[in-house]
Amino acid sequence: MIPLLGPDPAGFPPVSAALNEPNGLLAAGGDLSVERLQQAYRRGIFPWFSEGDPILWWSPDPRTLLTPERFHVSKSLAKWRRQERYQVTADTAFEAVVDGCAAPRGDEAGTWIVPAMQAAFVSLHQAGLAHSVEVWRGEELVGGLFGSRIGRAAFGESMFSWAPNASKFALAAILVDGLWGEIEFLDVQFTTEHLLSLGAEEYPRSVFMRWLAEATALPL
């Protein structure tokens, strides 16, 4: 059993109470207000649920991070960046990036970026806490990434790519070029082979929580 959240936006249980299976499930319920989401991110917690399900809150162990020091720029990506195959901007088309991330992908059915989540992220963006990276080919949006930032901790929610290397351009803009300013890490939550190939590493949740406290306390 997991606890149901009440009206207090800071009323999360400690992350040490999260389940081992499914990994990181911590609580259910509550809302997706800006204040609650901000409190969640500061505590190493994020929402993730499907259409028709209650709001579910997670804090998996281990936690997967990309850092500027370990982000891997392949020879082909470095060549594409030198050739300026795409143009990269920040916060110029936030809602379009969220829509791109929510769009169906291949044989996947559904998305966790349900309408309620989309509206919540737009509210976070309007509050100055959520940001996007747009990757353009001419005037066509071909890739992007969105997430949030508190202090020097960044949280990547989702990315999409409709052209070769487009999402990698978005990641490089954040981790190499500092498009979101100076950050200590980009939290990507769960591990995938694709993220590992880019230099992502898993860390015990206890280590992540210590780094999170330090990074969120640093000035922008």
C-alpha positions in Angstrom: 0.0 0.0 0.0 1.1 3.5 -0.7 -0.2 6.7 1.0 -2.7 9.0 -0.5 -1.6 12.7 -0.5 -3.7 15.3 1.2 -4.0 19.0 0.5 -0.6 20.0 1.8 1.7 20.5 -1.3 4.7 19.6 0.8 3.1 16.5 2.4 5.1 13.8 0.7 6.4 10.8 2.6 10.2 10.4 2.8 11.7 8.9 -0.4 13.0 6.0 1.7 9.4 4.8 1.9 9.2 4.2 -1.9 8.5 0.7 -3.0 11.1 -1.6 -4.4 8.5 -3.1 -6.9 7.5 -1.2 -8.9 10.7 0.6 -8.3 10.2 4.0 -6.7 6.4 4.2 -6.4 6.0 6.5 -3.4 2.4 7.9 -3.2 -0.8 8.6 -5.1 -3.3 11.5 -5.4 -2.8 15.1 -4.6 -2.8 17.6 -7.5 -0.4 19.0 -10.1 -0.2 22.5 -8.9 3.0 24.5 -9.4 3.7 24.5 -5.7 3.3 20.8 -5.3 5.5 20.0 -8.3 8.1 22.4 -7.0 8.0 20.7 -3.7 8.2 17.3 -5.3 11.3 18.1 -7.5 13.1 19.5 -4.5 12.5 16.2 -2.7 13.6 14.0 -5.6 10.1 13.0 -6.5 8.3 13.3 -9.9 4.8 12.5 -11.2 4.3 9.7 -13.8 1.0 8.1 -14.6 -1.2 7.0 -17.6 -4.6 8.3 -18.7 -7.4 7.2 -16.4 -5.0 6.4 -13.5 -4.6 8.5 -10.3 -1.7 10.8 -10.1 1.3 8.6 -9.1 4.5 9.9 -7.5 7.9 8.2 -7.9 11.5 8.3 -6.6 13.4 5.3 -8.0 16.6 3.8 -6.7 19.0 4.0 -8.4 18.6 7.4 -10.1 20.0 8.1 -13.6 21.8 11.4 -14.3 23.5 13.0 -17.2 26.3 15.4 -16.2 28.2 18.0 -18.3 31.5 16.2 -17.5 30.3 12.8 -18.7 28.0 13.6 -21.6 29.3 11.8 -24.7 29.5 13.7 -27.9 30.1 11.2 -30.6 32.3 12.0 -33.7 29.2 12.1 -35.9 27.4 14.4 -33.5 30.4 16.7 -33.2 30.6 16.9 -37.0 26.9 17.7 -37.3 27.3 20.4 -34.7 30.3 22.0 -36.5 28.3 22.0 -39.7 25.3 23.6 -37.9 22.9 21.2 -39.4 20.2 22.5 -37.0 19.4 25.7 -35.1 18.8 25.5 -31.4 16.7 27.8 -29.3 15.4 27.8 -25.7 11.9 28.6 -24.5 10.6 29.9 -27.9 8.0 27.1 -28.5 7.4 25.4 -25.2 4.0 24.1 -25.9 5.0 22.8 -29.3 7.8 20.8 -27.7 5.5 19.3 -25.1 3.1 18.4 -27.9 6.0 16.7 -29.8 7.0 14.7 -26.8 3.4 13.6 -26.2 2.9 12.5 -29.8 2.6 8.7 -30.5 5.9 7.0 -31.2 6.1 3.9 -33.4 4.1 1.0 -32.0 3.8 2.6 -28.5 0.3 3.0 -27.3 -0.6 6.1 -25.3 1.7 8.5 -23.4 2.3 9.5 -19.8 2.2 13.2 -21.0 -1.6 13.2 -20.7 -3.6 16.5 -21.0 -3.4 17.1 -17.2 0.4 16.8 -17.3 0.6 19.0 -20.3 -1.4 21.7 -18.6 0.7 21.3 -15.4 4.0 21.7 -17.3 2.7 24.8 -19.1 1.8 26.3 -15.7 5.4 25.5 -14.6 6.7 27.2 -17.6 4.6 30.3 -17.1 6.0 30.4 -13.5 9.5 30.4 -14.9 10.3 26.9 -13.6 10.0 24.7 -16.7 12.0 25.2 -19.9 12.3 23.8 -23.4 14.9 23.4 -26.0 13.8 23.6 -29.6 15.7 22.1 -32.5 14.9 23.6 -35.9 15.7 22.7 -39.5 14.9 26.0 -41.1 11.5 26.9 -39.9 10.5 23.3 -39.1 10.6 22.0 -35.5 12.3 18.6 -35.8 13.2 17.9 -32.2 13.3 19.1 -28.7 13.3 18.5 -24.9 11.5 20.0 -22.0 12.0 19.8 -18.2 12.4 22.0 -15.2 15.2 23.6 -13.2 15.7 24.6 -9.6 19.0 26.2 -8.7 21.6 24.2 -10.6 19.6 21.0 -10.7 17.8 20.3 -14.0 15.1 17.7 -14.5 14.6 16.3 -18.0 11.0 15.2 -18.6 10.9 14.0 -22.2 12.5 14.6 -25.6 11.5 13.9 -29.2 13.3 13.6 -32.5 11.8 13.8 -36.0 15.2 14.1 -37.7 18.6 12.4 -37.2 20.4 13.5 -34.0 17.8 16.2 -33.3 17.3 15.2 -29.6 21.0 14.8 -29.2 21.4 18.4 -30.4 19.0 19.4 -27.6 20.9 17.5 -24.9 24.2 19.0 -26.1 22.8 22.5 -26.0 22.1 22.0 -22.3 25.1 20.0 -21.2 27.8 21.3 -23.5 26.7 24.8 -24.4 24.9 25.7 -21.2 21.7 26.8 -22.8 19.9 26.5 -19.5 22.8 28.1 -17.6 25.2 26.3 -15.4 23.9 23.0 -14.0 25.3 20.2 -11.9 23.3 17.5 -13.6 20.3 16.7 -15.7 18.1 14.2 -13.9 16.7 11.7 -16.5 15.0 9.5 -13.8 15.1 6.0 -15.3 17.8 4.2 -17.3 17.6 3.4 -21.0 20.3 2.0 -23.3 20.1 5.2 -25.4 20.8 7.4 -22.3 23.7 5.1 -21.2 25.2 5.5 -24.7 25.2 9.3 -24.2 27.1 9.0 -20.9 24.3 8.7 -18.4 25.1 6.9 -15.1 23.1 5.4 -12.3 23.6 6.6 -8.7 22.2 5.3 -5.5 19.2 7.4 -4.5 21.0 8.4 -1.3 23.8 9.9 -3.3 21.3 11.6 -5.7 19.4 13.1 -2.7 22.6 14.6 -1.3 23.6 16.1 -4.6 20.0 17.4 -5.2 20.0 19.3 -1.9 23.4 20.9 -2.8 22.4 21.7 -6.4 19.0 23.3 -5.6 20.6 25.5 -3.0 23.1 27.0 -5.5 22.3 30.3 -7.3 21.2 30.3 -11.0 
